[in-house]
Amino acid sequence: VLWSPASLNKQSISYCTFTLTLWLHVNVVLTDPTLSSAMYFFLRNLSFVDIVYTTVTIPNMLSGLLIAPNTISVPGCFFQMYFFIQLAVTGRGILTVMAYDRYVAICNPLRYAAIMTQPVRLLLITAAWTFGAFCTLPAAAMAWHRPYCGPNVVRHGWCDPSSVRRLACANTSVDSILSLSFAMVALLTTGALILTSYILIGISVSKMNAAERLKAFSTCAAHLTVVTISYGSASFVYISYRVGNFAPEVRVIVAVLYSALTPFLNPIIYSLRNKALKEAIRRTFCRSRRTALSTRKQNMNCCPSSSL
């Protein structure tokens, strides 16, 4: 289906707005000295993953809405498929690391700085990226070595693993089992660790007074909201692919909403629920405005005055 140029422009503007919002988050966390704790270090990495994750799929999909048929090379297709899965799993890994960070902040506040040191942060982020590669490489490598006889038409917005698998000329039942197994490992492992962190947080919060409980809840609210949306939408996408009643078009729409909407909501949720981040964004805008006014004033002073 070809979209009109006006519709495509709206989609392009939405994508650009989303990307600029994420880059604003990264810039604020990098430049504001008050946002130097481990939580903001992990948030910066999550924003980076969201930027790359959507860049892998959305631009190519937008071009496909206007140009038909939209083509992509075989290596480009597998490159897109690999990073689409790898970045999704890495995002879950970072959310797991952030849950552990919240657990340490609430359950061991006096030892937080001693536990969440810079080497520990780097180790946790490296573990999240390694876990993403571990859950992605086997299925992607197996799909790469399958024969594809053509016509190689992917009925999806991008090179989705299940859509690419249908194009193979060989039996792909082993591929499906392997892909499902690693998907379950990725979802259940990270989900279990996040759930364990919040159970321990809940036990610790139950022993606090009302004021401390409110403070602990405000600390976890943004992360808990993002986790709920992320895992809830991922579960819905999984169900839509496994239940035969869903039409292929509905599955594509669900997958597109999941891949685009979830990363778009992350910075909005963290901005609305985090007072320190809102203040940092406000300071960044004020600094930018002062810099622009100062530059404009200097340019006006440098201009020679015209004599009558």
N, C-alpha and C positions, 0 to 999 in steps of 0.2 A: 504494500500500500504506500503510495506517495503522499507525503504531507505537503501542504502548501508552504510557500516561503515564509508567510507570516507565522505559521505554527512552528516552523523550524527555528525562526528567529527567537520566538519565546523560549523554546527549549535551550537554545544556545545561550540566551541571556541568563536563564536559570542556572545552567552549568557554570557559567563564568562567575555569577554571584556566589554560588556555593564554593568554588575554588578560591575566590578572593576572601571569603569568610574564614576558610581554613588557614590560608596563608596569614591572615590577620592574627589568628590564634597563635600560630607558630611564632610570628614576629613579636607579639606581646610577651609571650613566655620567655623568649630569648633575650629581649632587651630590658624587661622590667626587673630590677634587682630584688624586688620583694617576692617574686615568684621563682624562688630558687630551690624549693623543697623537692623531694622525690616525686610527689604527686604531679607536679607541673612538668617534671622531666618526662614522666610516663605519658602525660596528656599531650606533650609536644610530639612524642613518637606516634601516638594514636592518630593525631591530626595528619602527620606525614603519611601514615599508612592509608588513611582515608583519601588523601589527595591522589596518591599513586593508584590506589584501587579503582577509583572512578575514572582516572585518566586512561587506564588500560582498556576500558570498555565504552564509556559514554561518548567520546568524540567519534569513534568509528561507527557507533550505532546512529548518531545524529546524521552523519554523512550518508548512511544507508537509508535514512528516511527520505532523502531528496534524490539520491542516485540509485537506480535499479537497473540491473542487479549490482549490488555492492560487492566488490571482490576483495579478497585478502589472500596473501601467499600462504602456502602450507606451513613454512616455518613461522610466519607471523601469526597464524591461527594457533599453533601449539604454544608459541610464546605468550599469546593472550590468555589461552586456557590455563597454562601453568601459573602465571602471576595472578590471575583471577582467584584461583583456589588458594595459592600460597599466601596471598595478602589477606584473604578472608580468615584463614586459620591463624595467621600472625596477629590479626586484630583481636581474635578470641584470646590468644596468649597474652597480649598486652592487657586486656580487661582482667584476666586472671592475676597478673602481676599487680595491677592496681587494687584488686580486692585484697591481696596480701598486704599491700602498703596501707590500706585503710585498717586492716586488722592490727598491724603493728602500731599505727597512730592511736588507736582507741584502747587497745588492750595493754600496750607497753609504751605509754606516752613519754615516760622519763628516759627510756632507752632508745627512743625513735632515732635520734641523730646518730647514736652509736651503731645501730643496726643498719639503717638505710644510708650507708656511706656511698661515695661515688663508685668504687669498685663493685659494690653489691648491686647498684642500679644497672651498671653496664652488664654485669653477669646475668641479671634477670631479663634485660632486653635481648641480649644475645640468645638466651634460652628460648624466648618467645619466637625469634626469627628462625632458630634452628628447628624448633618444633613444627613451625609452618612448613619448612622444607622437607622435614621427615615425613609428614603426612601427605605431601604432594608429589614428591619425586617418583615413587614406585608406580602409581597409576598413570602419571604423565609419560613415563618412560615406556610402559607397556603399550599405551595408546599410540606412541610415536612409531613403534615397530610393527604395527598392524598394517596390512595392505588395504588400500582404498582404491576402488575401481571406478568410481564416478557414476552419475554426475554428483560432484561434491557440493551439494547445496545444504548449508546449515540453516535449518528452520528455527532461528533464534536471533536475538539482538546481537549476540557475539558468539564466539566459539565456546559454547557451553559443553562440558564433558559428556553429558548424556546425549546431546545432539550430535556431537562429533562421533561418538561411539556407534550410532546408528548407521553411519556411512561406511563402516568397515566391511570388507568382504568375508572376513573370517568370523568364527564363533567368538563372541565377546562376553560370554557368561562369566569367565574368570575375571575379566576386566571389571565387570559390574560388581562382583563379590568383593574384589580388592578395593575398588573405589568406595563401596558402601562401608567396608570394614574400617578404612582409614577415616572416613567421614564420622563414623560413630566414635572412633578413638578421639578425634579432635573435639567433637561436641561433648562427649561424656566426660573426658578427662578434665577439660577446662571447666565444664559445668559443675562437676563434683568438687573441684578445688575452690571454685567461687562459693558454692553452697556451704562447704566446710568453713571457709573464712567468715561467712555471715552468720553461721550457727555459733561460732566462737564469739563473734562480735555481739550477737544477741544475748549470750550467757553473761558476757561482761557488762553489757548495758543494763541488764535486769538488776544488777547490784548497785546501780548509780541512782542518785536523786533525780528529781524531775528536770532541773536545769541542765544537768550533765547529760541526761538522756536526749533532751532537745538538741544540744550541741552535737552529740554523736550522730543523731539522725540527720542533721543538716550537713554533716561531713560526708555521710554516705549516700545522701538522697540522689545526687546527680549520677553517680556511678551505678547505683542500683536501678535507676530509671533506664540508663543506656543499656545495661545488661538485660533487663526485661524486654526492651524493644528488640534488641539484637537477637536474642535466643528465641523470642516468640515469633518474629518474622522468619527466622531460619527454619523453625519447626513447621511453619505454615508452607514455606516453599517446598520442604521435604515431603509434606503430606500431599501437596498438589501434584508432585511428580510420581507419587506412588499410588494415588487413587485414580482409577480409570475414568471416573465421571468428569474430570476436568478436561475441557477442550485445550488443544495445543496453544491457541491464542491466549487463553486465560493464564496458562502456565508461563508464557513469555511475559505477559503484563505483570504477573506476580513477581517474577524474577527481576524484572526491571525496577519495579518499585522497591524491592528488597535491596538491590545493589545501589540504588541512587538515594532513596529516602533515608535509610538508616545512617549512612555517613553524613547526610545533610543535617539530620537532627542532632547528632552528637555535639557539635560546637554550640548550637542554640541551647541545648539542655545545660551544658556546663556553664554557659554564660549566665543563664537565668538563675541557676541554683548556687552559683559560687560568687560570694560578695567580693572576695579579693580579686577574682578575675575581672569582674565588672569594673571595679575601681582601676585596675591596671589598664583596661581598654579605654576608660575615660581619660586617664593620664596620657596614654599614647596619642589619642586624638588631640588633646590639648597641646602636647609637645609638637605634634605635626602642624597644628594651626599656628603656634607661636613661631615655628621655624619658617613657615610660608610667609607670615607677615613680616618677619625680620628680613628675609631675602627680598621681599618686594620693596621694603623701605630702603634697603641698601642699593637696590637697582635704581630707585628714584633719586637717591642722593648722588649716584654716579653719573646720572644723565646731566649734560651741560644745560644750564638755563639759557633760553633763547632771549636775546636782547631785541627790543623794539627799535 
